[in-house]
Structures are given as C-alpha cells and as structure tokens.
C-alpha cells in the first residue's frame, strides 16, 4: 500500500525450524488446507538473504530474534526457502510478488530510495535542506528588491 510493505510479526526461536517444517508438511499433505504458510516462507526466503536483511526486519519490529545471531536467522530462512516445493497457486502472494517487482523496477522509486538512503537518512539533513532552501529564497527576494529599488532611482 503506497509503496509500504506490511509484514506480520515473526518470533524466531529454537523450535521455529521444526514448527515451520511441520506446518509446510501439513499444507503439502493436505492440499485442501491451502498453501498460505508455504508461500509466506517462500516470501521470507525472497526478502532475507543476509544478516543485514534480518537486522532491518528486526529494527522495523517484524522479526524477533530469540535464536541467537542474525547470521543464524538468515541461514534458517534461506535453508527453509531452498527446500520449499510450491504446490498450487496463491493469488494473493502472486499479486504481492508482481507488485513488489513493479515497484522496485520503477526508475522513480529507485532514485527516490537512493536519495533518501544517501542524503536524507537523518533528520538533520532534512532540516539543513529546508534551511538552505529558505536562505536561497530570502537571498533571491533580497536581490529582486534591490533591483526594484535601483530601478526606481
């Protein structure tokens, strides 16, 4: 929604690996249950590749790491995702994958994300920009008034 991806909270603990595997096995043994959890694990596998990805999700309040290091969490998610066999279709996740890919491939979104990351990562940089624009406008107004004053003489 509006370029923001909302992901449900996930607590990763010592038993998470076996719980995930059992839920995926249940969905694959009983097709009438659907494959929501299998698609969710696949989605996590797509967005988590490195410990830095886990760190970002932790900072955003999406992942609670009770397993140990972020490296262990990344390895767990990657291992689960690699072993996933997708059965059936899930229109919600397919639509989500398509929308995320379209959003990420947009040149405008790429440049605005890079601009935010590189130049506006702290509130001070935004305040500095506003102050600089204000000073530039005040200088321009002063020049215009000086020219008008000179022309009246």
C-alpha positions in Angstrom: 0.0 0.0 0.0 1.6 3.3 -1.1 5.0 1.6 -1.5 4.9 0.2 2.0 5.0 -3.5 2.6 3.3 -4.7 5.7 4.7 -8.0 7.0 3.3 -9.9 10.0 5.4 -10.1 13.2 7.5 -13.3 13.4 9.3 -14.6 16.5 12.2 -16.9 15.6 13.2 -19.2 18.4 15.0 -22.6 18.8 11.9 -24.6 17.8 11.0 -22.4 14.8 12.7 -24.6 12.3 10.7 -27.7 13.3 7.5 -25.8 13.5 7.9 -24.3 10.1 8.8 -27.6 8.6 5.8 -29.3 10.2 3.4 -26.6 9.0 4.7 -26.8 5.5 4.5 -30.6 5.5 0.9 -30.3 6.8 -0.1 -28.0 3.9 1.6 -30.2 1.4 0.0 -33.4 2.7 -3.5 -31.8 2.9 -4.0 -29.7 -0.2 -7.5 -28.6 0.9 -5.8 -26.5 3.6 -4.2 -24.3 1.0 -0.6 -23.2 0.9 -0.6 -19.9 2.8 2.2 -20.8 5.1 4.4 -22.3 2.3 4.0 -19.1 0.3 4.9 -17.0 3.4 8.1 -19.0 4.0 8.9 -18.6 0.3 8.3 -14.8 0.6 10.6 -14.6 3.6 13.2 -16.5 1.7 13.0 -13.9 -1.1 13.5 -10.9 1.2 16.1 -12.4 3.6 19.5 -13.1 2.1 22.0 -11.7 4.6 22.2 -11.0 8.3 21.8 -7.3 7.3 18.3 -8.2 6.0 17.4 -9.8 9.3 18.8 -6.7 11.1 16.5 -4.4 9.0 13.4 -6.6 9.8 14.4 -6.6 13.5 14.7 -2.8 13.6 11.3 -2.4 11.9 9.7 -4.7 14.5 8.9 -7.5 12.0 11.3 -10.2 13.3 12.1 -11.0 16.9 15.4 -12.9 17.1 15.4 -15.3 20.0 17.6 -17.8 18.1 21.0 -16.2 18.5 22.9 -14.3 15.9 21.3 -12.6 12.8 23.5 -14.9 10.7 21.7 -18.0 12.2 18.3 -16.5 11.4 19.3 -15.7 7.8 20.7 -19.2 7.4 17.5 -20.7 8.8 15.2 -18.8 6.5 17.4 -19.4 3.5 17.6 -23.2 4.2 13.8 -23.4 4.6 13.1 -21.4 1.4 15.5 -23.5 -0.7 13.8 -26.7 0.3 10.3 -25.4 -0.5 8.2 -27.2 -3.1 5.4 -24.9 -4.2 2.1 -26.7 -4.7 -0.9 -24.9 -6.2 -1.3 -21.2 -6.7 -1.9 -18.4 -4.3 -3.3 -15.3 -6.0 -2.6 -13.0 -3.0 1.1 -13.8 -2.9 1.5 -13.9 -6.7 -0.1 -10.4 -6.8 2.2 -9.3 -4.0 5.3 -10.6 -5.8 4.2 -8.8 -9.0 3.5 -5.5 -7.2 6.8 -5.6 -5.3 8.8 -6.3 -8.5 6.9 -3.5 -10.4 7.6 -1.1 -7.5 11.3 -2.0 -7.3 11.8 -1.7 -11.1 10.3 1.8 -11.3 13.1 4.3 -12.0 11.4 6.9 -9.9 11.2 4.6 -6.9 14.8 3.6 -7.3 16.1 7.2 -7.4 13.9 8.3 -4.5 15.0 5.4 -2.4 18.7 6.1 -3.2 18.1 9.8 -2.4 16.5 9.0 1.0 19.2 6.5 1.9 22.2 8.5 0.8 21.2 12.1 1.6 18.2 12.1 4.0 18.9 9.3 6.4 18.9 11.6 9.4 16.5 14.4 10.4 19.4 16.9 10.4 20.0 16.5 6.7 16.3 17.3 6.1 16.5 20.4 8.4 19.7 21.5 6.6 17.9 21.3 3.2 14.9 23.3 4.4 17.2 25.9 5.9 19.3 26.1 2.7 16.2 26.5 0.5 14.8 29.2 2.9 18.1 31.1 2.7 18.2 30.8 -1.1 14.6 32.2 -1.3 15.4 35.0 1.0 18.6 35.9 -1.0 16.5 35.8 -4.2 13.9 38.1 -2.6 16.6 40.5 -1.5 18.1 40.6 -5.0 14.7 41.3 -6.5 14.0 44.1 -4.0 17.5 45.6 -4.6 16.9 45.6 -8.4 13.5 47.2 -8.0 14.9 49.8 -5.6 17.7 50.6 -8.1 15.2 50.9 -11.0 13.1 53.4 -9.0 16.1 55.7 -8.6 
